[in-house]
Amino acid sequence: MPQFPPGQTLLIDADDTLWENNVYFERAIAAFISYLNHHEYSPAEVRQTLNAVERETILAHGYGLPSFTRSLVSTFERLSPEPLDEEKRQRVVGFARSIAEQEIELLPQVEETLRDLASRHRLILMTKGDHAEQADKVRRSGLAGYFAAVEIVAEKDPAAYSSVVARHQLAPHSSWMIGNSPKSDINPALAAGLHAVFLFHKDTWILEHATLATPPEGQHLIELDSFQKLSVTF
């Protein structure tokens, strides 16, 4: 039997919650590091530089493939002993382009679980990133019909959650954020007064790692290891 009654509002993350995402970035990064083939820096040091560059790029340009592409190019320029000519630039850009060519790969039992949850609860898809890029993923996933609304925000912070709560007139005591990122899905949602469900994903992006916050009194934080277990929770 579900622990919580029908009529909950479930805000559900997209990337690495409904479908695979970061694994494709990791493959592109591995190929990029191999191509850079730097003799002075280890692969771990190259990755550390890329992580730092990505943080800078996100602040200036937001999330998404264009931002990731900028980060790869900038990292190559910083670390390569040779100048970045047009041939090398196109090769580096190609690593990012390979991600865009990936088909949407739903995680196990996602569609069946959404169908079940939508029969009892109000579902809202809430994702962050480039609006056109994320909207295209939602369209290609074939899952849009299970959601009462789709929210694509530039950043998932407490203010963004509070805005969604106000816009959809949500009752915090019966509203939940569900996702794989402590940094973006769990901690800011708890800070905004919502309950949360942390779904572990082994390939969660390193920049989304954070210690899970302790829920304030009266709020719930549930940890699950698969999407389908939501059906027995809600």
Residue frames as a rotation matrix with the C-alpha (Angstrom) as fourth column:
MET 1
0.575 0.818 0.000 0.00
0.818 -0.575 0.000 0.00
0.000 0.000 -1.000 0.00
PRO 2
-0.020 -0.561 0.827 1.28
0.424 -0.754 -0.501 3.53
0.906 0.340 0.253 -0.78
GLN 3
-0.529 -0.276 -0.802 2.39
0.848 -0.141 -0.511 5.53
0.028 -0.951 0.309 2.22
PHE 4
-0.832 0.163 -0.530 0.76
-0.044 -0.972 -0.230 8.76
-0.553 -0.169 0.816 1.06
PRO 5
-0.005 0.959 0.284 -2.84
0.408 0.261 -0.875 9.30
-0.913 0.111 -0.392 -0.07
PRO 6
-0.087 0.071 0.994 -3.99
0.992 -0.089 0.093 10.22
0.095 0.994 -0.062 -3.60
GLY 7
0.835 0.493 0.246 -3.93
0.503 -0.864 0.022 13.88
0.223 0.106 -0.969 -4.55
GLN 8
0.257 -0.835 -0.486 -0.24
0.444 -0.345 0.827 14.62
-0.858 -0.429 0.282 -3.95
THR 9
0.959 -0.132 -0.252 1.58
-0.284 -0.516 -0.808 16.93
-0.023 0.846 -0.533 -6.37
LEU 10
0.479 -0.819 0.316 4.80
0.516 0.554 0.653 15.34
-0.710 -0.150 0.688 -7.63
LEU 11
0.735 -0.421 -0.532 7.39
-0.648 -0.666 -0.369 17.60
-0.199 0.616 -0.762 -9.24
ILE 12
0.704 -0.424 0.570 9.64
0.358 0.905 0.230 15.25
-0.613 0.042 0.789 -11.18
ASP 13
0.011 -0.835 -0.550 13.12
-0.542 -0.467 0.699 15.93
-0.840 0.290 -0.458 -12.55
ALA 14
0.864 0.303 -0.401 14.01
-0.487 0.310 -0.816 14.84
-0.123 0.901 0.415 -16.10
ASP 15
0.311 -0.828 -0.467 17.73
-0.570 0.231 -0.789 14.22
0.761 0.511 -0.400 -16.82
ASP 16
-0.664 -0.659 -0.354 19.00
-0.233 0.632 -0.739 11.11
0.711 -0.408 -0.573 -15.00
THR 17
-0.651 0.580 0.490 15.63
-0.500 0.158 -0.851 10.71
-0.571 -0.799 0.187 -13.30
LEU 18
0.516 0.855 0.042 13.40
-0.452 0.315 -0.835 9.86
-0.727 0.412 0.549 -16.27
TRP 19
0.972 -0.233 0.041 16.10
0.150 0.473 -0.868 9.21
0.183 0.850 0.494 -18.87
GLU 20
0.289 -0.949 -0.122 19.84
0.870 0.208 0.446 8.76
-0.398 -0.235 0.887 -19.12
ASN 21
0.984 0.002 0.177 21.80
0.082 -0.892 -0.445 11.94
0.158 0.452 -0.878 -19.62
ASN 22
0.634 -0.770 0.071 25.11
-0.684 -0.516 0.515 12.36
-0.360 -0.375 -0.854 -17.82
VAL 23
0.347 -0.522 0.779 26.51
0.253 0.852 0.458 9.04
-0.903 0.038 0.427 -19.05
TYR 24
0.683 -0.067 0.727 26.68
0.727 -0.029 -0.686 10.55
0.067 0.997 0.029 -22.56
PHE 25
0.860 -0.415 0.296 28.56
-0.412 -0.908 -0.074 13.59
0.300 -0.058 -0.952 -21.25
GLU 26
0.500 -0.697 0.514 30.98
-0.436 0.310 0.845 11.28
-0.748 -0.646 -0.149 -19.45
ARG 27
0.449 -0.315 0.836 31.69
0.698 0.707 -0.109 9.39
-0.557 0.633 0.537 -22.68
ALA 28
0.811 -0.126 0.571 32.28
0.365 -0.655 -0.662 12.68
0.457 0.745 -0.485 -24.52
ILE 29
0.770 -0.546 0.330 34.61
-0.636 -0.611 0.471 13.87
-0.055 -0.573 -0.818 -21.74
ALA 30
0.445 -0.615 0.652 36.58
0.061 0.747 0.663 10.62
-0.894 -0.255 0.369 -21.83
ALA 31
0.527 -0.215 0.822 37.03
0.846 0.228 -0.483 10.99
-0.084 0.950 0.302 -25.59
PHE 32
0.885 -0.175 0.433 38.03
-0.067 -0.965 -0.253 14.64
0.462 0.195 -0.865 -25.16
ILE 33
0.663 -0.660 0.354 40.66
-0.554 -0.114 0.824 13.80
-0.503 -0.743 -0.442 -22.51
SER 34
0.373 -0.508 0.776 42.06
0.508 0.812 0.288 11.05
-0.776 0.287 0.561 -24.71
TYR 35
0.662 -0.075 0.746 42.25
0.696 -0.307 -0.649 13.44
0.278 0.949 -0.151 -27.69
LEU 36
0.904 -0.347 0.250 43.96
-0.402 -0.890 0.217 16.15
0.147 -0.297 -0.944 -25.63
ASN 37
0.758 -0.602 -0.252 46.58
0.550 0.797 -0.250 13.52
0.351 0.051 0.935 -24.72
HIS 38
0.668 -0.480 0.568 48.47
-0.518 -0.849 -0.109 15.93
0.534 -0.221 -0.816 -22.49
HIS 39
0.228 -0.686 -0.690 51.82
0.414 0.710 -0.569 14.69
0.881 -0.156 0.446 -21.19
GLU 40
-0.690 -0.521 0.503 52.11
-0.158 -0.569 -0.807 17.27
0.707 -0.636 0.310 -18.41
TYR 41
-0.387 0.655 0.649 48.70
-0.919 -0.221 -0.325 16.70
-0.070 -0.722 0.688 -16.82
SER 42
-0.953 0.150 0.262 47.06
0.115 0.983 -0.144 13.43
-0.279 -0.107 -0.954 -15.77
PRO 43
-0.526 0.838 0.145 43.51
0.402 0.095 0.911 12.61
0.750 0.537 -0.387 -16.91
ALA 44
0.133 0.579 -0.804 42.32
0.989 -0.029 0.143 13.44
0.060 -0.815 -0.577 -13.37
GLU 45
-0.469 -0.374 -0.800 43.99
0.479 -0.869 0.126 16.86
-0.742 -0.324 0.587 -13.54
VAL 46
-0.963 0.208 0.168 42.44
0.071 -0.408 0.910 17.55
0.258 0.889 0.378 -16.95
ARG 47
-0.161 0.967 -0.198 39.04
0.699 0.253 0.669 16.62
0.697 -0.031 -0.717 -15.54
GLN 48
-0.037 0.089 -0.995 39.59
0.909 -0.411 -0.070 18.88
-0.415 -0.907 -0.065 -12.55
THR 49
-0.871 -0.307 -0.383 40.33
0.121 -0.890 0.440 21.77
-0.476 0.337 0.812 -14.90
LEU 50
-0.739 0.657 0.148 37.25
0.212 0.018 0.977 20.99
0.639 0.754 -0.153 -16.98
ASN 51
0.001 0.761 -0.648 35.08
0.968 0.161 0.191 20.96
0.250 -0.628 -0.737 -13.86
ALA 52
-0.317 -0.197 -0.928 36.38
0.589 -0.807 -0.030 24.40
-0.743 -0.556 0.372 -12.90
VAL 53
-0.994 -0.052 -0.098 35.84
-0.048 -0.590 0.806 25.73
-0.100 0.806 0.583 -16.42
GLU 54
-0.475 0.880 -0.013 32.30
0.581 0.325 0.747 24.34
0.661 0.347 -0.665 -16.47
ARG 55
-0.001 0.458 -0.889 31.47
0.948 -0.282 -0.147 26.18
-0.318 -0.843 -0.434 -13.25
GLU 56
-0.636 -0.318 -0.703 32.69
0.140 -0.944 0.300 29.41
-0.759 0.092 0.645 -14.84
THR 57
-0.971 0.235 0.038 30.83
0.017 -0.093 0.996 28.79
0.238 0.967 0.086 -18.09
ILE 58
-0.282 0.917 -0.283 27.56
0.888 0.362 0.285 27.93
0.364 -0.171 -0.916 -16.35
LEU 59
-0.150 0.195 -0.969 27.64
0.675 -0.697 -0.244 31.23
-0.723 -0.690 -0.027 -14.45
ALA 60
-0.689 -0.227 -0.689 28.10
-0.236 -0.828 0.508 33.16
-0.686 0.512 0.517 -17.71
HIS 61
-0.713 0.292 -0.637 26.05
-0.666 0.002 0.746 31.09
0.219 0.956 0.193 -20.16
GLY 62
0.253 0.873 0.417 23.82
-0.938 0.326 -0.115 28.69
-0.237 -0.362 0.902 -18.22
TYR 63
-0.185 -0.228 0.956 23.42
-0.208 0.960 0.188 24.96
-0.960 -0.164 -0.225 -18.79
GLY 64
0.808 0.589 -0.003 23.08
-0.193 0.260 -0.946 22.94
-0.556 0.765 0.324 -21.98
LEU 65
0.560 -0.575 0.596 25.16
0.763 0.638 -0.101 21.67
-0.322 0.512 0.797 -24.86
PRO 66
0.646 -0.378 0.663 26.31
0.256 -0.712 -0.654 25.10
0.719 0.592 -0.363 -26.10
SER 67
0.706 -0.369 0.605 27.70
-0.699 -0.505 0.507 25.80
0.118 -0.780 -0.615 -22.64
PHE 68
0.687 -0.443 0.576 29.35
0.055 0.822 0.567 22.37
-0.724 -0.359 0.589 -22.45
THR 69
0.668 -0.428 0.609 30.90
0.721 0.168 -0.672 22.93
0.186 0.888 0.421 -25.89
ARG 70
0.680 -0.401 0.613 32.36
-0.311 -0.916 -0.254 26.25
0.663 -0.018 -0.748 -24.73
SER 71
0.717 -0.377 0.586 33.83
-0.590 0.118 0.799 24.48
-0.370 -0.919 -0.138 -21.71
LEU 72
0.674 -0.477 0.565 35.56
0.539 0.840 0.066 21.82
-0.506 0.259 0.823 -23.81
VAL 73
0.609 -0.433 0.664 37.02
0.526 -0.407 -0.747 24.42
0.594 0.804 -0.020 -26.17
SER 74
0.680 -0.321 0.659 38.18
-0.554 -0.814 0.175 26.63
0.480 -0.484 -0.732 -23.31
THR 75
0.746 -0.403 0.531 39.77
-0.265 0.551 0.791 23.69
-0.611 -0.731 0.304 -21.47
PHE 76
0.642 -0.517 0.566 41.61
0.758 0.539 -0.367 22.63
-0.115 0.665 0.738 -24.62
GLU 77
0.598 -0.396 0.697 42.91
0.143 -0.803 -0.579 26.17
0.789 0.446 -0.423 -25.10
ARG 78
0.726 -0.294 0.622 44.14
-0.682 -0.430 0.592 26.30
0.093 -0.853 -0.513 -21.51
LEU 79
0.548 -0.434 0.715 45.88
-0.333 0.671 0.662 22.94
-0.768 -0.601 0.223 -21.45
SER 80
0.858 -0.197 0.474 46.99
0.486 0.610 -0.626 22.06
-0.166 0.768 0.619 -24.97
PRO 81
-0.002 -0.932 -0.364 50.64
0.358 -0.340 0.870 22.73
-0.934 -0.129 0.334 -25.76
GLU 82
-0.799 -0.204 0.566 49.57
0.594 -0.124 0.795 23.32
-0.092 0.971 0.221 -29.36
PRO 83
-0.795 0.530 -0.297 47.25
-0.496 -0.848 -0.187 26.09
-0.351 -0.002 0.936 -30.60
LEU 84
-0.217 0.830 0.513 43.61
0.335 0.557 -0.760 25.25
-0.917 0.007 -0.399 -31.28
ASP 85
-0.924 -0.077 -0.373 43.40
-0.317 -0.390 0.865 25.41
-0.212 0.918 0.336 -35.07
GLU 86
-0.174 0.953 -0.248 40.12
-0.985 -0.171 0.031 24.94
-0.013 0.249 0.968 -36.93
GLU 87
-0.117 0.095 -0.989 40.62
-0.358 0.925 0.132 21.21
0.926 0.369 -0.074 -37.43
LYS 88
-0.853 -0.241 -0.463 41.18
0.322 0.455 -0.830 20.67
0.411 -0.857 -0.310 -33.71
ARG 89
-0.781 0.614 0.112 38.26
-0.562 -0.613 -0.555 22.96
-0.272 -0.497 0.824 -32.85
GLN 90
-0.002 0.817 -0.576 35.89
-0.903 0.246 0.352 20.92
0.429 0.521 0.738 -35.02
ARG 91
-0.358 -0.188 -0.915 37.15
0.068 0.972 -0.226 17.73
0.931 -0.143 -0.335 -33.41
VAL 92
-0.988 -0.018 -0.151 36.51
0.152 -0.092 -0.984 19.11
0.004 -0.996 0.094 -29.92
VAL 93
-0.495 0.864 -0.096 33.08
-0.847 -0.504 -0.172 20.43
-0.196 -0.004 0.981 -30.90
GLY 94
-0.180 0.395 -0.901 32.31
-0.577 0.699 0.422 17.00
0.796 0.596 0.103 -32.33
PHE 95
-0.866 -0.136 -0.482 32.62
0.273 0.678 -0.682 15.42
0.419 -0.722 -0.550 -28.88
ALA 96
-0.764 0.631 -0.134 29.79
-0.209 -0.438 -0.874 17.63
-0.610 -0.640 0.467 -27.64
ARG 97
-0.329 0.654 -0.681 27.79
-0.942 -0.180 0.282 17.17
0.062 0.735 0.676 -30.84
SER 98
-0.722 0.008 -0.692 27.78
-0.137 0.978 0.154 13.41
0.678 0.206 -0.705 -30.29
ILE 99
-0.901 0.415 -0.124 25.59
0.208 0.164 -0.964 13.95
-0.380 -0.895 -0.234 -27.22
ALA 100
-0.385 0.784 -0.487 22.89
-0.706 -0.590 -0.391 15.70
-0.594 0.193 0.781 -29.21
GLU 101
-0.348 0.197 -0.917 22.70
-0.811 0.427 0.399 12.72
0.470 0.883 0.011 -31.55
GLN 102
-0.999 -0.044 0.013 21.79
-0.044 0.836 -0.547 10.30
0.013 -0.547 -0.837 -28.75
GLU 103
-0.212 0.965 -0.157 18.30
0.080 0.178 0.981 8.83
0.974 0.195 -0.115 -28.66
ILE 104
-0.084 0.286 0.954 16.30
-0.938 -0.346 0.021 9.35
0.336 -0.894 0.298 -25.47
GLU 105
-0.431 -0.128 -0.893 16.88
0.051 0.985 -0.165 6.27
0.901 -0.116 -0.418 -23.31
LEU 106
0.416 0.674 0.610 14.24
-0.631 -0.269 0.727 6.00
0.655 -0.688 0.314 -20.60
LEU 107
-0.683 -0.580 0.444 15.35
-0.712 0.392 -0.582 4.56
0.164 -0.714 -0.681 -17.30
PRO 108
-0.866 0.301 -0.400 13.79
0.234 0.950 0.207 1.21
0.443 0.085 -0.893 -16.27
GLN 109
-0.330 0.867 -0.374 10.03
0.938 0.344 -0.031 1.17
0.102 -0.361 -0.927 -15.66
VAL 110
-0.925 -0.062 -0.375 9.72
0.150 -0.965 -0.213 4.95
-0.349 -0.253 0.902 -16.01
GLU 111
-0.730 0.678 -0.085 6.73
-0.466 -0.403 0.788 5.06
0.500 0.615 0.610 -18.35
GLU 112
-0.177 0.676 -0.715 4.81
0.429 0.707 0.562 2.35
0.886 -0.207 -0.415 -16.50
THR 113
-0.462 -0.066 -0.884 5.44
0.883 -0.119 -0.453 4.11
-0.075 -0.991 0.113 -13.19
LEU 114
-0.975 0.125 -0.182 4.40
-0.140 -0.988 0.071 7.51
-0.171 0.095 0.981 -14.54
ARG 115
-0.492 0.842 -0.222 1.19
-0.199 0.139 0.970 6.01
0.848 0.521 0.099 -15.89
ASP 116
-0.093 0.422 -0.902 0.43
0.801 0.569 0.184 4.56
0.591 -0.706 -0.391 -12.48
LEU 117
-0.662 -0.234 -0.712 1.30
0.679 -0.590 -0.437 7.73
-0.318 -0.773 0.549 -10.57
ALA 118
-0.961 0.277 0.021 -0.68
-0.229 -0.834 0.503 9.97
0.157 0.478 0.864 -12.93
SER 119
-0.297 0.898 -0.325 -3.82
0.279 0.408 0.869 7.96
0.913 0.168 -0.372 -12.14
ARG 120
0.310 0.401 -0.862 -3.67
0.907 0.148 0.395 9.11
0.286 -0.904 -0.318 -8.50
HIS 121
0.100 -0.421 -0.902 -1.60
0.644 -0.663 0.381 12.29
-0.758 -0.619 0.204 -8.35
ARG 122
0.988 0.110 -0.108 -0.84
0.009 -0.740 -0.672 15.54
-0.154 0.663 -0.733 -10.17
LEU 123
0.268 -0.939 0.216 2.51
0.824 0.339 0.454 15.31
-0.499 0.056 0.865 -11.96
ILE 124
0.963 -0.107 -0.249 4.59
-0.205 -0.889 -0.409 18.32
-0.178 0.444 -0.878 -13.02
LEU 125
0.496 -0.847 0.193 7.86
0.849 0.426 -0.312 17.88
0.182 0.318 0.930 -14.90
MET 126
0.965 -0.237 -0.115 10.48
-0.191 -0.930 0.313 20.29
-0.181 -0.280 -0.943 -13.55
THR 127
0.441 -0.851 0.285 13.87
0.889 0.458 -0.009 20.45
-0.123 0.257 0.959 -15.25
LYS 128
0.578 -0.334 -0.745 16.60
-0.086 -0.932 0.351 23.03
-0.812 -0.138 -0.567 -15.67
GLY 129
-0.317 -0.798 0.513 18.77
0.591 0.257 0.765 24.04
-0.742 0.545 0.390 -18.59
ASP 130
-0.942 -0.036 -0.333 18.47
-0.241 -0.619 0.748 25.48
-0.233 0.784 0.575 -22.07
HIS 131
-0.192 0.976 0.103 14.74
-0.552 -0.021 -0.834 25.83
-0.812 -0.217 0.542 -22.74
ALA 132
0.356 0.342 -0.870 14.71
-0.933 0.177 -0.312 24.66
0.048 0.923 0.382 -26.36
GLU 133
-0.533 -0.670 -0.516 17.06
-0.613 0.727 -0.311 21.77
0.583 0.150 -0.798 -25.61
GLN 134
-0.914 0.212 0.346 15.06
-0.188 0.534 -0.824 20.50
-0.360 -0.819 -0.448 -22.64
ALA 135
0.036 0.982 -0.183 11.71
-0.701 -0.106 -0.705 20.98
-0.712 0.154 0.685 -24.41
ASP 136
0.101 -0.073 -0.992 13.00
-0.912 0.391 -0.122 18.88
0.397 0.918 -0.028 -27.29
LYS 137
-0.888 -0.436 -0.143 14.01
-0.326 0.820 -0.470 16.10
0.323 -0.371 -0.871 -24.91
VAL 138
-0.561 0.760 0.328 10.56
-0.330 0.158 -0.931 16.12
-0.759 -0.631 0.162 -23.34
ARG 139
0.286 0.687 -0.668 8.96
-0.901 -0.045 -0.431 15.92
-0.326 0.726 0.606 -26.78
ARG 140
-0.125 -0.429 -0.894 11.21
-0.764 0.616 -0.189 13.09
0.632 0.660 -0.406 -27.94
SER 141
-0.889 -0.245 0.387 10.71
-0.452 0.603 -0.657 11.15
-0.072 -0.759 -0.647 -24.71
GLY 142
-0.478 0.798 -0.367 7.02
-0.003 0.416 0.909 10.61
0.878 0.436 -0.197 -25.40
LEU 143
-0.566 0.172 -0.806 6.26
0.792 0.385 -0.474 11.27
0.229 -0.907 -0.354 -21.72
ALA 144
-0.952 0.089 0.292 4.68
-0.127 -0.985 -0.113 14.74
0.278 -0.145 0.950 -21.88
GLY 145
-0.201 0.976 -0.082 1.15
-0.265 0.026 0.964 13.37
0.943 0.215 0.254 -21.74
TYR 146
0.034 0.182 -0.983 1.62
0.777 0.613 0.141 12.14
0.628 -0.769 -0.121 -18.18
PHE 147
-0.694 -0.433 -0.575 2.28
0.705 -0.572 -0.420 15.66
-0.147 -0.697 0.702 -16.86
ALA 148
0.442 0.873 -0.206 -0.19
0.839 -0.484 -0.249 18.41
-0.317 -0.063 -0.946 -16.05
ALA 149
0.967 -0.215 -0.136 2.55
-0.244 -0.934 -0.260 20.97
-0.071 0.284 -0.956 -16.75
VAL 150
0.418 -0.907 0.049 6.20
0.877 0.389 -0.284 21.24
0.238 0.162 0.958 -17.75
GLU 151
0.964 -0.202 -0.173 8.47
-0.111 -0.897 0.429 23.74
-0.242 -0.394 -0.887 -15.99
ILE 152
0.392 -0.893 0.222 11.88
0.850 0.259 -0.460 24.48
0.353 0.369 0.860 -17.55
VAL 153
0.981 -0.044 -0.188 13.92
0.069 -0.828 0.556 26.82
-0.180 -0.559 -0.810 -15.36
ALA 154
0.554 -0.831 0.047 17.37
-0.409 -0.321 -0.854 28.35
0.725 0.454 -0.518 -15.72
GLU 155
-0.679 -0.734 0.012 18.41
-0.332 0.293 -0.897 27.18
0.654 -0.613 -0.443 -12.24
LYS 156
0.349 0.751 -0.561 16.81
0.310 0.472 0.825 25.07
0.884 -0.462 -0.068 -9.54
ASP 157
-0.847 -0.528 0.061 17.16
0.144 -0.337 -0.930 27.17
0.512 -0.779 0.362 -6.43
PRO 158
-0.643 0.641 -0.420 14.69
0.645 0.156 -0.748 27.90
-0.413 -0.752 -0.514 -3.60
ALA 159
-0.507 0.450 -0.735 13.35
-0.404 -0.877 -0.259 30.93
-0.762 0.166 0.626 -5.47
ALA 160
-0.730 0.223 -0.647 12.56
-0.598 0.249 0.761 28.81
0.331 0.942 -0.048 -8.55
TYR 161
-0.760 0.466 -0.452 10.68
0.534 0.845 -0.027 26.28
0.370 -0.262 -0.891 -6.42
SER 162
-0.568 0.556 -0.607 8.77
0.388 -0.470 -0.793 29.01
-0.726 -0.686 0.051 -4.61
SER 163
-0.624 0.298 -0.722 7.80
-0.681 -0.660 0.317 30.49
-0.382 0.690 0.615 -7.98
VAL 164
-0.750 0.341 -0.566 6.47
-0.189 0.710 0.678 27.13
0.633 0.616 -0.469 -9.21
VAL 165
-0.714 0.498 -0.493 4.56
0.693 0.404 -0.597 26.64
-0.098 -0.768 -0.633 -5.94
ALA 166
-0.502 0.516 -0.694 2.90
-0.056 -0.820 -0.569 30.04
-0.863 -0.247 0.441 -6.39
ARG 167
-0.692 0.185 -0.698 2.23
-0.719 -0.272 0.640 29.65
-0.071 0.944 0.321 -10.11
HIS 168
-0.555 0.466 -0.689 0.49
-0.103 0.784 0.612 26.29
0.826 0.411 -0.387 -9.70
GLN 169
0.080 0.602 0.795 -1.04
-0.873 -0.342 0.347 27.11
0.481 -0.721 0.498 -6.30
LEU 170
-0.063 -0.209 -0.976 0.57
0.088 0.973 -0.214 24.08
0.994 -0.100 -0.043 -4.70
ALA 171
0.844 0.272 0.462 0.03
-0.456 -0.088 0.885 23.07
0.281 -0.958 0.049 -1.09
PRO 172
-0.080 -0.997 -0.016 3.53
-0.853 0.076 -0.517 22.45
0.516 -0.028 -0.856 0.33
HIS 173
-0.206 -0.009 0.979 2.27
-0.816 0.553 -0.167 19.82
-0.540 -0.833 -0.121 2.79
SER 174
0.494 0.410 0.767 1.22
0.052 0.867 -0.496 17.60
-0.868 0.285 0.406 -0.15
SER 175
0.937 -0.224 -0.267 3.88
-0.320 -0.249 -0.914 18.59
0.139 0.942 -0.305 -2.73
TRP 176
0.558 -0.738 0.380 7.13
0.215 0.571 0.792 16.75
-0.801 -0.361 0.477 -3.44
MET 177
0.479 -0.531 -0.700 10.25
-0.878 -0.310 -0.365 17.22
-0.024 0.789 -0.614 -5.55
ILE 178
0.749 -0.176 0.639 11.62
0.072 0.980 0.186 13.96
-0.659 -0.093 0.746 -6.96
GLY 179
0.844 -0.472 -0.256 15.07
-0.391 -0.213 -0.895 13.72
0.368 0.855 -0.365 -8.52
ASN 180
0.710 -0.629 -0.315 18.65
0.624 0.770 -0.131 12.48
0.325 -0.103 0.940 -8.46
SER 181
-0.150 -0.828 0.541 20.52
0.400 -0.551 -0.732 15.69
0.904 0.106 0.414 -7.64
PRO 182
0.037 0.104 -0.994 21.06
0.994 -0.105 0.026 16.71
-0.102 -0.989 -0.107 -4.01
LYS 183
-0.789 -0.492 -0.367 22.22
0.471 -0.869 0.154 20.15
-0.395 -0.052 0.917 -5.18
SER 184
-0.927 0.367 -0.075 19.33
-0.320 -0.672 0.668 20.95
0.195 0.643 0.741 -7.51
ASP 185
-0.279 0.874 -0.397 16.43
-0.034 0.404 0.914 18.63
0.960 0.269 -0.083 -6.72
ILE 186
0.113 0.331 -0.937 16.54
0.786 0.547 0.288 17.94
0.608 -0.769 -0.198 -3.00
ASN 187
-0.509 -0.422 -0.750 18.18
0.849 -0.394 -0.354 20.65
-0.146 -0.817 0.559 -0.92
PRO 188
-0.987 0.148 0.058 16.59
-0.136 -0.975 0.175 23.73
0.082 0.165 0.983 -2.56
ALA 189
-0.245 0.950 -0.192 13.17
-0.027 0.191 0.981 22.05
0.969 0.246 -0.021 -2.63
LEU 190
0.025 0.181 -0.983 13.40
0.932 0.353 0.088 21.35
0.363 -0.918 -0.160 1.10
ALA 191
-0.811 -0.405 -0.421 14.49
0.535 -0.805 -0.257 24.96
-0.235 -0.434 0.870 1.63
ALA 192
-0.822 0.557 0.120 11.36
-0.353 -0.663 0.659 26.09
0.447 0.499 0.742 -0.24
GLY 193
-0.439 0.658 0.612 9.13
-0.825 -0.026 -0.564 24.08
-0.355 -0.753 0.554 2.09
LEU 194
0.376 0.566 -0.734 8.46
-0.819 0.573 0.022 21.03
0.433 0.593 0.679 -0.07
HIS 195
0.578 -0.236 0.781 8.94
-0.257 0.855 0.449 17.35
-0.774 -0.461 0.433 0.71
ALA 196
0.159 -0.588 -0.793 11.52
-0.987 -0.091 -0.130 15.51
0.005 0.804 -0.595 -1.40
VAL 197
0.857 -0.021 0.516 12.43
-0.002 0.999 0.045 12.08
-0.516 -0.039 0.856 -2.77
PHE 198
0.059 -0.919 -0.389 16.07
-0.895 -0.222 0.388 11.43
-0.443 0.326 -0.835 -3.60
LEU 199
0.965 0.210 0.156 16.50
-0.101 0.850 -0.517 8.87
-0.241 0.483 0.842 -6.38
PHE 200
0.155 -0.984 0.083 20.04
-0.261 0.041 0.964 7.55
-0.953 -0.171 -0.251 -6.44
HIS 201
1.000 -0.022 -0.012 21.71
-0.005 0.260 -0.966 7.45
0.024 0.965 0.260 -9.86
LYS 202
0.524 -0.852 0.002 25.28
0.626 0.386 0.678 6.17
-0.578 -0.354 0.735 -10.06
ASP 203
-0.273 -0.652 0.707 26.19
0.958 -0.253 0.136 8.55
0.090 0.715 0.694 -12.91
THR 204
0.799 0.553 -0.237 24.91
0.584 -0.808 0.085 11.80
-0.144 -0.206 -0.968 -11.40
TRP 205
0.462 -0.604 0.650 27.00
0.304 -0.580 -0.755 14.73
0.833 0.547 -0.085 -12.67
ILE 206
-0.222 -0.667 -0.712 29.81
0.915 0.110 -0.389 15.60
0.338 -0.737 0.585 -10.25
LEU 207
-0.895 -0.117 0.431 28.76
0.039 -0.982 -0.185 19.26
0.445 -0.149 0.883 -10.17
GLU 208
0.078 0.978 0.194 25.38
-0.474 -0.134 0.870 18.13
0.877 -0.160 0.453 -8.81
HIS 209
-0.042 -0.155 -0.987 26.89
0.647 0.748 -0.146 16.28
0.761 -0.645 0.069 -5.87
ALA 210
-0.323 -0.060 0.945 26.18
-0.605 -0.755 -0.255 17.63
0.728 -0.653 0.207 -2.38
THR 211
-0.980 0.057 -0.191 25.39
0.186 0.603 -0.776 16.36
0.071 -0.796 -0.602 1.09
LEU 212
-0.199 0.978 0.061 21.67
0.519 0.053 0.853 15.78
0.831 0.202 -0.518 1.48
ALA 213
-0.599 0.066 0.798 20.12
-0.523 -0.787 -0.328 18.38
0.606 -0.614 0.505 3.76
THR 214
-0.873 0.398 -0.280 18.23
0.475 0.571 -0.669 17.38
-0.107 -0.718 -0.688 6.88
PRO 215
-0.298 0.818 0.493 14.54
0.485 -0.315 0.816 18.06
0.822 0.482 -0.303 6.27
PRO 216
-0.760 0.110 0.641 13.03
-0.507 -0.717 -0.478 20.72
0.406 -0.689 0.601 8.53
GLU 217
-0.846 0.485 0.223 10.46
0.073 0.518 -0.852 19.60
-0.528 -0.704 -0.474 11.06
GLY 218
0.106 0.989 -0.099 7.23
-0.206 -0.076 -0.976 18.57
-0.973 0.124 0.195 9.37
GLN 219
0.415 -0.038 -0.909 8.89
-0.908 -0.074 -0.411 17.85
-0.052 0.997 -0.065 6.01
HIS 220
0.734 -0.095 0.673 9.80
-0.005 0.989 0.146 14.44
-0.680 -0.110 0.725 4.60
LEU 221
0.052 -0.706 -0.707 12.93
-0.997 -0.074 0.001 13.25
-0.054 0.705 -0.708 2.77
ILE 222
0.730 0.227 0.645 12.69
-0.204 0.973 -0.111 9.75
-0.653 -0.051 0.756 1.30
GLU 223
-0.253 -0.855 -0.453 15.61
-0.873 0.000 0.487 7.96
-0.417 0.519 -0.746 -0.39
LEU 224
0.731 0.491 0.473 14.91
-0.190 0.813 -0.551 5.37
-0.655 0.313 0.687 -3.10
ASP 225
-0.361 -0.929 0.080 17.16
-0.235 0.173 0.956 3.44
-0.902 0.327 -0.281 -5.48
SER 226
-0.847 0.099 0.522 14.76
0.520 0.351 0.778 3.06
-0.106 0.931 -0.350 -8.42
PHE 227
-0.839 0.544 0.007 12.02
-0.511 -0.791 0.336 5.07
0.188 0.278 0.942 -10.09
GLN 228
-0.298 0.787 -0.540 9.49
-0.069 0.547 0.834 2.23
0.952 0.286 -0.108 -9.98
LYS 229
-0.579 0.059 -0.813 9.55
0.768 0.373 -0.520 2.24
0.273 -0.926 -0.261 -6.16
LEU 230
-0.944 0.315 0.099 7.63
-0.328 -0.929 -0.169 5.51
0.039 -0.192 0.981 -6.33
SER 231
-0.293 0.893 -0.341 4.51
-0.359 0.228 0.905 3.45
0.886 0.388 0.254 -7.05
VAL 232
0.106 0.329 -0.938 4.61
0.689 0.656 0.308 1.84
0.717 -0.680 -0.157 -3.61
THR 233
-0.781 -0.381 -0.495 5.46
0.619 -0.582 -0.527 5.16
-0.087 -0.718 0.691 -1.95
PHE 234
-0.768 0.518 -0.377 2.71
-0.479 -0.855 -0.201 7.19
-0.426 0.026 0.904 -3.60
